[in-house]
Amino acid sequence: MNPRLRHGIGLLRAGLPLLPMALIAILLFLWAYHPAMLDPTQLGWVLRGGDNGENALGMHAFLHHADGPWHTPLLNAPEGVSLLFTDSNPLLGIVLWVISPLLPGDAQYVGPWMLLCLFLHVFFSWKLLRPYAPAVIPLWAGVLLLTLLPSLFNRYVHVNLMAHWLILWALWLFVDARRAGRLTGWAAVMIAAVLVHSYLFVMVAAIWGSAMLERFFAAPGWRERGRLVLGAALILAATGGIGVMLGAGGDFMRPWGYGKFAMSLDGLWNPNFPGFSAFLPVTPPSGLRPYEGFQYLGLGLLILAVTGLAAGVAAKPRPAEGDLWRRLLWLLPALLVLTLIAISNEIEYAGVALATVPLPAFLNPVTDALRASGRLFWPCSYVLVFAAIVAVYRFRPLLSEMTLAALVLVQLIDISGMMNSIRAYHYGEMRVPLNNFTRDPRWDTLIASSRDISFDAPDVTRDLGRFQEIAWRAVNHGVPVRQAYVARWSAATMERYQRESTAFRMGERVPGRLYVILTGTSPPIGADIEMIDGVVVVRPAKR
């Protein structure tokens, strides 16, 4: 055969899995979300007063005016704000910043990121399972089961956290001894994780730390151990440096406290929300747990876990498994720590508080940084599902195929209500026009004539959708906004908010500044006010 033809056939065979991967990702996206979300020029659905709106707004401001790595001065002026704290995506921001001259001026990248996450999730699921799968059908059934975790799709209002593929990437590196010792591979996933979201970085770092520990003890000599320690230190230094550039490590306010967003002990089999399971009953958790602590596996994966345990005990290991189980044992300490953090010191079962464990005050900065602790169980779920799938592969080929196919069907049926609820939510969003709250054309004239914009009261979350639309217009005109809805408020910024709000209440007005009075507050007496779209604004005083 002609060498060029042979090479072409080889490339074609290597690329063939990409087609089913893309098909699975697209079908799952369309099952849960609206196809128009993939259009970057569709903006109305994101500027609705949620985290996705801040994600889009932060990226919009950064691409229009960046004054440093991942930082823009157009929001939270004059301090500015990092993409990390607007729930935007620093990793995506790098790529978009490079090609920004080619991008439309008004665009959102939330929807495209969601589809990319689904594709990469399928891709790394396939890479993780391929060495252990006995045939094609069990392989793709396993890929589907790894991808059908409800916690993945339920992150639709905070889409950076849909990057569960980072967990799978880290697991793929971990399970193979040769890959686990390649520091360049770990550097790539660690840097990607710190650039996507701090919580995902903690999860990936737990897997990486386990790999480094295992490789350290497995190294044949101290020279190899020294190389490993040096490489690990460099990775920590690089990711730590990136974290500092993103704004981590500052003096932040702690309004919520640890334990409020924790995982309940019944999280794996409690759907949390009515209709999220076709088979299992719902017991709503208390407080703020239902969303961040959402860890429901779905009936198909719950049955898979039990079946995998039975197969692991009753069936003989396959040669393909190699030293997989010994390696997974090294993960157990990290997974145990992640589980304890996810449950938090406020322990709950089926909506009932069981105990509160006092924590020393010196842990406050750490626990506040992990206040949405319920998320941290995700790596445990993926290891559980992965191990169960590999164990089921021990069955005879036909039994393995039938078992996994049946479990995929059960999982699809069980979570169909959840997916229908998510889809209905987004189909409702797509009917919302751009500038839903600020339709009057006077807004652009007023904003363009202003030096900057201040909102009163400082807590813009009380009318966040309106804030996002006005701030979006301000970014288009290059006008700084003095507030922002951020993941963390610094003490200095909060002090400035209060100082400026008090001065405004006392009748002081900064020349050239447009004041927007949000719902629930009143303008000061004698202010030069105007009503636009039901919003009171104080026109800029002459400079």
C-alpha positions as CSV (number, residue, x, y, z in Angstrom):
1,M,0.0,0.0,0.0
2,N,1.1,3.5,-0.8
3,P,2.7,5.1,2.4
4,R,0.7,8.3,1.9
5,L,-2.5,6.3,1.6
6,R,-1.6,4.2,4.7
7,H,-0.9,7.4,6.6
8,G,-4.2,8.9,5.5
9,I,-6.1,5.8,6.6
10,G,-4.3,5.9,9.9
11,L,-5.3,9.5,10.5
12,L,-8.9,8.7,9.5
13,R,-9.1,5.8,12.0
14,A,-7.6,8.0,14.7
15,G,-10.2,10.7,14.1
16,L,-13.2,8.4,13.9
17,P,-13.9,8.5,17.6
18,L,-14.3,12.3,17.3
19,L,-17.5,11.8,15.4
20,P,-19.4,9.9,18.0
21,M,-17.9,12.1,20.7
22,A,-19.2,15.2,19.0
23,L,-22.6,13.6,18.3
24,I,-23.0,12.6,22.0
25,A,-22.0,16.1,23.2
26,I,-24.4,17.8,20.8
27,L,-27.4,15.5,21.6
28,L,-26.9,15.9,25.3
29,F,-26.6,19.7,24.9
30,L,-29.8,19.8,22.9
31,W,-31.6,17.6,25.5
32,A,-30.9,20.1,28.3
33,Y,-30.3,23.5,26.6
34,H,-31.6,25.7,23.8
35,P,-29.6,25.6,20.5
36,A,-29.6,29.4,20.2
37,M,-27.4,29.6,23.3
38,L,-24.5,28.6,21.0
39,D,-24.9,31.9,19.0
40,P,-22.5,34.4,20.6
41,T,-24.7,37.3,19.5
42,Q,-27.7,36.0,21.5
43,L,-27.4,38.1,24.7
44,G,-30.8,38.4,26.3
45,W,-30.7,34.9,27.9
46,V,-27.5,35.6,29.9
47,L,-28.3,39.2,31.1
48,R,-31.0,38.0,33.4
49,G,-29.5,38.7,36.9
50,G,-27.6,35.5,37.5
51,D,-24.0,34.2,37.5
52,N,-24.0,33.7,33.8
53,G,-24.8,37.4,33.3
54,E,-21.7,38.3,35.4
55,N,-19.7,35.7,33.5
56,A,-20.6,37.4,30.2
57,L,-20.3,40.9,31.6
58,G,-16.9,40.3,33.0
59,M,-15.6,38.8,29.8
60,H,-17.2,41.7,27.8
61,A,-15.4,44.3,29.9
62,F,-12.1,42.4,29.7
63,L,-12.2,42.1,26.0
64,H,-13.1,45.8,25.6
65,H,-10.5,47.1,28.0
66,A,-7.9,45.0,29.9
67,D,-5.4,46.8,32.1
68,G,-3.5,43.7,33.1
69,P,-3.6,39.9,32.9
70,W,-7.3,38.9,33.4
71,H,-8.2,42.3,34.8
72,T,-10.4,45.1,33.7
73,P,-10.9,48.7,35.1
74,L,-14.4,49.1,33.6
75,L,-16.1,47.2,36.5
76,N,-15.7,48.0,40.2
77,A,-13.8,51.2,39.3
78,P,-11.3,52.5,40.3
79,E,-9.9,49.2,41.7
80,G,-11.2,47.2,38.7
81,V,-11.9,43.5,38.9
82,S,-10.4,40.2,37.9
83,L,-12.2,37.7,35.6
84,L,-11.9,35.3,38.5
85,F,-14.2,37.3,40.7
86,T,-16.8,38.0,38.0
87,D,-17.3,34.3,37.5
88,S,-15.8,34.7,34.0
89,N,-13.4,32.3,32.5
90,P,-9.7,33.3,32.6
91,L,-8.7,30.3,30.4
92,L,-11.2,31.2,27.8
93,G,-10.3,34.9,28.2
94,I,-6.7,34.2,27.1
95,V,-7.9,32.6,23.8
96,L,-10.6,35.3,23.2
97,W,-8.2,38.2,24.0
98,V,-5.8,36.9,21.3
99,I,-8.5,36.8,18.6
100,S,-10.5,39.7,20.0
101,P,-10.1,41.8,16.8
102,L,-12.0,39.1,14.9
103,L,-14.9,38.9,17.5
104,P,-18.2,40.8,17.4
105,G,-18.4,43.8,19.8
106,D,-21.5,42.4,21.6
107,A,-21.1,38.7,22.3
108,Q,-21.4,36.0,25.0
109,Y,-19.4,32.9,25.1
110,V,-21.3,31.1,27.9
111,G,-23.2,28.8,25.6
112,P,-20.3,27.8,23.4
113,W,-18.3,27.0,26.5
114,M,-21.0,24.7,27.8
115,L,-20.9,22.6,24.5
116,L,-17.1,22.6,24.6
117,C,-17.2,21.2,28.2
118,L,-19.6,18.4,27.2
119,F,-17.4,17.5,24.3
120,L,-14.2,17.4,26.4
121,H,-16.1,15.5,29.1
122,V,-16.9,12.8,26.5
123,F,-13.4,12.9,25.2
124,F,-11.7,12.3,28.5
125,S,-14.3,9.7,29.6
126,W,-13.4,7.8,26.4
127,K,-9.6,8.1,27.0
128,L,-10.1,7.0,30.7
129,L,-12.1,3.9,29.9
130,R,-10.6,2.8,26.6
131,P,-7.7,0.7,28.0
132,Y,-10.1,-1.3,30.2
133,A,-13.1,-1.8,27.9
134,P,-13.4,-5.3,26.4
135,A,-15.3,-4.1,23.3
136,V,-16.8,-1.1,21.6
137,I,-20.3,-1.3,23.1
138,P,-19.2,-1.5,26.7
139,L,-16.7,1.3,26.0
140,W,-19.4,3.8,24.7
141,A,-21.9,2.7,27.3
142,G,-19.3,3.5,30.0
143,V,-18.6,6.8,28.4
144,L,-22.3,7.7,28.5
145,L,-22.6,6.6,32.2
146,L,-19.6,8.8,33.1
147,T,-21.1,11.7,31.3
148,L,-24.7,11.4,32.7
149,L,-23.9,12.6,36.2
150,P,-26.7,15.0,37.1
151,S,-24.2,17.3,38.9
152,L,-22.6,18.1,35.5
153,F,-25.8,19.3,33.8
154,N,-27.1,21.1,36.9
155,R,-24.2,23.6,36.7
156,Y,-26.0,25.6,34.0
157,V,-26.2,28.8,36.0
158,H,-22.5,28.8,36.8
159,V,-21.0,27.3,33.7
160,N,-17.3,27.5,34.6
161,L,-18.0,24.6,36.9
162,M,-19.2,22.5,34.0
163,A,-15.5,21.8,33.4
164,H,-15.7,18.4,35.0
165,W,-13.5,17.2,32.2
166,L,-10.6,18.6,34.2
167,I,-11.3,16.0,36.9
168,L,-11.4,13.2,34.3
169,W,-8.2,14.5,32.7
170,A,-6.4,14.4,36.1
171,L,-7.8,10.8,36.7
172,W,-6.6,9.8,33.3
173,L,-3.1,11.0,34.2
174,F,-3.3,9.3,37.6
175,V,-4.3,5.8,36.7
176,D,-1.3,5.1,34.5
177,A,2.1,5.0,36.3
178,R,4.0,6.4,33.4
179,R,1.6,9.3,32.8
180,A,1.5,9.9,36.6
181,G,5.2,10.6,36.6
182,R,5.2,13.1,33.7
183,L,5.3,16.5,35.2
184,T,4.5,18.3,32.0
185,G,1.2,16.6,31.8
186,W,0.4,17.6,35.4
187,A,1.5,21.1,34.8
188,A,-0.9,21.4,31.9
189,V,-4.0,20.2,33.8
190,M,-3.1,22.1,37.0
191,I,-2.6,25.4,35.1
192,A,-5.8,24.8,33.1
193,A,-7.7,24.1,36.3
194,V,-6.5,27.3,38.2
195,L,-7.5,29.3,35.1
196,V,-11.0,27.9,35.0
197,H,-12.2,27.8,38.6
198,S,-10.6,27.7,42.1
199,Y,-12.8,24.9,43.3
200,L,-11.9,22.7,40.3
201,F,-8.2,23.5,41.0
202,V,-8.6,22.1,44.5
203,M,-10.2,18.9,43.2
204,V,-7.5,18.5,40.5
205,A,-4.7,19.3,43.1
206,A,-6.0,16.6,45.4
207,I,-5.6,14.0,42.6
208,W,-2.2,15.5,41.6
209,G,-1.0,15.5,45.2
210,S,-1.9,11.8,45.5
211,A,0.0,11.0,42.3
212,M,3.1,12.9,43.5
213,L,3.0,11.0,46.8
214,E,2.7,7.6,45.1
215,R,5.4,8.4,42.5
216,F,7.7,9.6,45.3
217,F,7.6,6.3,47.2
218,A,7.7,4.3,43.9
219,A,10.8,6.2,42.6
220,P,13.9,4.0,42.4
221,G,16.3,6.4,44.0
222,W,16.8,9.8,45.6
223,R,17.8,11.5,42.4
224,E,14.4,10.6,40.9
225,R,12.7,11.7,44.1
226,G,14.5,15.0,44.0
227,R,13.5,15.6,40.4
228,L,9.9,14.9,41.4
229,V,10.0,17.3,44.4
230,L,11.5,20.0,42.3
231,G,9.0,19.6,39.5
232,A,6.1,19.6,42.0
233,A,7.4,22.8,43.6
234,L,7.7,24.5,40.2
235,I,4.1,23.5,39.4
236,L,2.9,24.8,42.8
237,A,4.9,28.0,42.2
238,A,3.4,28.5,38.7
239,T,-0.2,27.9,39.7
240,G,0.3,30.0,42.9
241,G,1.7,32.8,40.8
242,I,-1.3,32.6,38.4
243,G,-3.7,32.6,41.4
244,V,-2.1,35.8,42.7
245,M,-2.4,37.5,39.3
246,L,-6.0,36.5,39.3
247,G,-6.5,38.2,42.6
248,A,-6.5,35.3,45.1
249,G,-5.0,35.8,48.5
250,G,-6.4,39.2,49.3
251,D,-8.3,40.5,52.4
252,F,-11.9,39.6,51.6
253,M,-15.2,39.9,53.4
254,R,-16.8,36.7,54.7
255,P,-20.6,37.2,54.5
256,W,-21.8,33.6,54.3
257,G,-19.6,31.3,56.4
258,Y,-18.6,27.7,56.0
259,G,-21.2,25.0,56.0
260,K,-24.1,26.9,54.3
261,F,-23.5,25.3,50.9
262,A,-22.5,21.9,52.1
263,M,-23.5,18.4,51.0
264,S,-26.0,16.4,53.0
265,L,-25.2,12.8,54.0
266,D,-28.1,11.5,51.8
267,G,-26.8,13.6,48.8
268,L,-26.0,10.6,46.5
269,W,-29.6,9.3,46.5
270,N,-31.6,12.4,47.3
271,P,-32.6,14.3,44.1
272,N,-33.1,17.5,46.1
273,F,-35.7,19.0,43.7
274,P,-39.2,17.7,42.9
275,G,-39.2,16.0,39.5
276,F,-35.4,15.6,39.3
277,S,-35.8,11.8,39.6
278,A,-38.4,9.6,37.9
279,F,-38.1,6.9,40.6
280,L,-36.7,8.2,43.9
281,P,-38.4,10.4,46.5
282,V,-37.2,14.0,47.3
283,T,-36.3,15.4,50.7
284,P,-35.3,19.0,50.2
285,P,-32.2,19.9,52.1
286,S,-32.2,23.0,54.3
287,G,-31.0,26.5,53.6
288,L,-28.6,26.9,50.7
289,R,-27.6,23.2,50.3
290,P,-29.9,22.1,47.5
291,Y,-27.8,23.7,44.7
292,E,-24.2,23.7,45.7
293,G,-24.6,20.4,47.7
294,F,-26.4,18.7,44.8
295,Q,-24.7,15.3,44.4
296,Y,-27.5,13.1,43.2
297,L,-26.1,10.2,41.1
298,G,-29.3,9.0,39.4
299,L,-30.8,5.6,39.8
300,G,-28.7,4.1,36.9
301,L,-25.5,5.1,38.6
302,L,-26.6,4.0,42.0
303,I,-27.4,0.5,40.6
304,L,-24.1,0.6,38.8
305,A,-22.2,1.2,42.1
306,V,-23.9,-1.8,43.7
307,T,-23.4,-3.9,40.6
308,G,-19.7,-2.9,40.3
309,L,-19.2,-3.8,44.0
310,A,-20.7,-7.3,43.4
311,A,-18.6,-7.8,40.2
312,G,-15.4,-6.7,42.1
313,V,-16.0,-9.3,44.8
314,A,-17.3,-12.2,42.6
315,A,-15.5,-11.9,39.3
316,K,-11.8,-12.3,38.6
317,P,-9.8,-9.3,37.6
318,R,-9.0,-8.9,33.9
319,P,-5.4,-8.5,32.7
320,A,-6.3,-5.1,31.3
321,E,-6.9,-3.8,34.9
322,G,-3.2,-4.1,35.7
323,D,-2.3,-2.3,38.9
324,L,-5.4,0.0,38.7
325,W,-6.8,-0.9,42.0
326,R,-3.5,-0.5,43.9
327,R,-3.2,2.9,42.3
328,L,-6.7,3.9,43.3
329,L,-5.9,3.1,46.9
330,W,-3.5,6.0,46.9
331,L,-6.5,8.3,46.1
332,L,-8.5,7.2,49.1
333,P,-7.0,9.6,51.6
334,A,-7.5,12.6,49.3
335,L,-11.1,11.5,48.5
336,L,-11.8,11.1,52.2
337,V,-10.6,14.7,52.9
338,L,-12.7,16.0,50.0
339,T,-15.7,14.2,51.4
340,L,-15.3,15.6,54.9
341,I,-14.9,19.1,53.5
342,A,-17.9,18.6,51.3
343,I,-20.1,17.5,54.3
344,S,-18.6,20.4,56.3
345,N,-18.9,21.0,60.1
346,E,-22.7,21.4,59.8
347,I,-23.8,17.8,59.3
348,E,-27.2,17.1,57.9
349,Y,-29.2,14.1,56.7
350,A,-32.6,14.3,54.9
351,G,-33.1,17.9,55.7
352,V,-32.4,17.4,59.5
353,A,-29.4,18.9,61.2
354,L,-27.5,16.2,63.0
355,A,-24.5,18.0,64.5
356,T,-22.4,21.1,64.3
357,V,-18.7,20.6,64.9
358,P,-16.9,23.8,66.2
359,L,-13.9,24.9,64.1
360,P,-11.0,27.0,65.4
361,A,-11.0,30.6,64.3
362,F,-7.7,30.4,62.5
363,L,-9.3,28.2,59.9
364,N,-11.8,30.9,58.9
365,P,-9.8,32.1,55.8
366,V,-9.5,28.5,54.5
367,T,-13.1,27.5,55.2
368,D,-14.4,30.7,53.7
369,A,-12.4,30.1,50.5
370,L,-14.2,26.7,50.4
371,R,-17.6,27.8,51.6
372,A,-19.4,26.1,48.6
373,S,-17.9,22.9,49.9
374,G,-20.6,20.6,48.7
375,R,-19.0,20.8,45.2
376,L,-15.9,19.0,46.4
377,F,-17.4,15.5,46.3
378,W,-17.4,15.5,42.5
379,P,-14.0,13.7,42.2
380,C,-15.4,11.0,44.6
381,S,-18.4,10.5,42.4
382,Y,-16.3,10.1,39.2
383,V,-13.9,7.7,40.9
384,L,-16.9,5.7,42.1
385,V,-18.5,5.5,38.7
386,F,-15.2,4.8,36.9
387,A,-14.3,2.0,39.3
388,A,-17.8,0.5,39.0
389,I,-17.7,0.5,35.2
390,V,-14.3,-1.2,35.1
391,A,-15.5,-3.8,37.6
392,V,-18.6,-4.5,35.4
393,Y,-16.2,-5.1,32.5
394,R,-15.2,-8.3,34.3
395,F,-18.5,-9.9,33.3
396,R,-18.8,-12.1,30.2
397,P,-18.9,-9.8,27.1
398,L,-22.6,-10.2,26.4
399,L,-23.5,-9.7,30.1
400,S,-21.3,-6.7,30.4
401,E,-22.9,-5.1,27.3
402,M,-26.4,-5.8,28.4
403,T,-25.8,-4.6,32.0
404,L,-24.2,-1.3,31.0
405,A,-26.8,-0.7,28.2
406,A,-29.6,-1.3,30.6
407,L,-28.1,1.1,33.2
408,V,-27.7,3.8,30.6
409,L,-31.4,3.4,29.8
410,V,-32.4,3.6,33.5
411,Q,-30.2,6.7,34.0
412,L,-31.7,8.4,31.0
413,I,-35.2,7.8,32.2
414,D,-34.5,8.7,35.8
415,I,-32.9,12.1,35.0
416,S,-35.3,13.0,32.2
417,G,-37.4,15.1,34.5
418,M,-34.3,17.1,35.6
419,M,-33.2,17.6,32.0
420,N,-36.8,18.7,31.0
421,S,-36.8,21.3,33.8
422,I,-33.4,22.7,32.7
423,R,-34.5,22.8,29.1
424,A,-37.8,24.5,30.0
425,Y,-35.9,27.1,32.0
426,H,-33.6,27.9,29.1
427,Y,-36.4,27.9,26.5
428,G,-38.1,30.5,28.7
429,E,-34.9,32.5,28.9
430,M,-34.6,32.6,25.1
431,R,-37.9,34.5,24.9
432,V,-36.4,37.4,26.9
433,P,-35.2,40.3,24.7
434,L,-31.9,42.1,25.0
435,N,-32.3,45.1,27.2
436,N,-35.3,43.7,28.8
437,F,-35.0,46.1,31.7
438,T,-33.5,49.1,29.9
439,R,-35.4,49.5,26.6
440,D,-35.4,53.3,26.5
441,P,-32.9,54.7,23.9
442,R,-32.1,57.6,26.3
443,W,-29.9,55.2,28.3
444,D,-27.1,55.2,25.7
445,T,-27.1,59.0,25.4
446,L,-27.0,59.4,29.2
447,I,-24.3,56.8,29.7
448,A,-22.1,58.1,26.9
449,S,-22.2,61.6,28.4
450,S,-21.1,60.4,31.9
451,R,-17.6,60.1,33.3
452,D,-18.5,57.0,35.3
453,I,-21.6,55.4,36.8
454,S,-22.5,54.6,40.4
455,F,-25.3,52.5,41.7
456,D,-27.2,53.1,44.9
457,A,-27.4,51.1,47.1
458,P,-24.0,49.5,46.8
459,D,-25.5,45.9,46.8
460,V,-26.4,45.6,43.1
461,T,-27.7,42.0,43.6
462,R,-31.0,43.5,44.7
463,D,-31.7,44.4,41.0
464,L,-29.0,42.5,39.3
465,G,-30.6,42.1,35.8
466,R,-31.0,45.8,35.5
467,F,-27.4,46.4,36.7
468,Q,-26.0,44.0,34.1
469,E,-27.8,45.6,31.2
470,I,-26.7,49.1,32.3
471,A,-23.1,47.9,32.9
472,W,-23.1,46.2,29.5
473,R,-24.1,49.5,27.8
474,A,-21.4,51.3,29.9
475,V,-18.7,48.9,28.7
476,N,-19.7,49.5,25.1
477,H,-19.1,53.3,25.7
478,G,-15.9,52.7,27.7
479,V,-17.5,54.3,30.8
480,P,-16.3,52.8,34.1
481,V,-18.9,51.4,36.6
482,R,-18.1,51.8,40.3
483,Q,-19.8,48.6,41.5
484,A,-19.8,45.0,40.4
485,Y,-21.4,41.7,41.6
486,V,-18.3,39.7,42.5
487,A,-17.5,36.4,44.1
488,R,-15.4,38.0,46.8
489,W,-15.5,41.6,48.1
490,S,-12.3,43.1,49.4
491,A,-12.5,45.0,52.7
492,A,-11.1,48.1,51.0
493,T,-13.7,48.0,48.2
494,M,-16.6,47.5,50.7
495,E,-15.3,50.5,52.7
496,R,-15.3,52.6,49.5
497,Y,-18.8,51.5,48.7
498,Q,-20.1,52.6,52.1
499,R,-18.2,55.9,52.0
500,E,-19.5,56.8,48.5
501,S,-23.0,55.8,49.4
502,T,-23.0,57.8,52.6
503,A,-21.7,60.9,50.7
504,F,-24.4,60.6,48.1
505,R,-27.1,60.2,50.8
506,M,-25.7,63.4,52.3
507,G,-26.2,65.3,49.0
508,E,-22.7,65.2,47.6
509,R,-22.4,64.6,43.9
510,V,-19.2,63.9,41.9
511,P,-19.2,66.0,38.7
512,G,-19.8,63.9,35.6
513,R,-21.0,60.9,37.5
514,L,-24.4,59.2,36.7
515,Y,-26.2,57.8,39.7
516,V,-28.6,55.0,39.2
517,I,-31.1,54.4,42.1
518,L,-31.9,50.7,42.2
519,T,-35.2,49.2,43.4
520,G,-35.8,49.6,47.1
521,T,-33.8,52.8,47.7
522,S,-34.8,56.5,47.3
523,P,-32.9,59.4,45.8
524,P,-31.7,62.2,48.1
525,I,-33.9,65.3,48.4
526,G,-33.2,67.9,45.8
527,A,-31.4,65.6,43.4
528,D,-31.7,66.3,39.7
529,I,-33.6,63.1,39.0
530,E,-35.1,61.5,36.0
531,M,-37.2,58.4,35.5
532,I,-36.2,56.0,32.8
533,D,-37.8,52.6,32.4
534,G,-39.1,52.8,35.9
535,V,-35.6,53.5,37.3
536,V,-34.7,56.7,39.1
537,V,-31.4,58.2,37.8
538,V,-29.6,61.3,38.9
539,R,-28.2,63.1,35.9
540,P,-24.5,63.9,35.8
541,A,-23.7,67.3,37.4
542,K,-21.6,69.6,35.2
543,R,-17.9,69.2,35.5
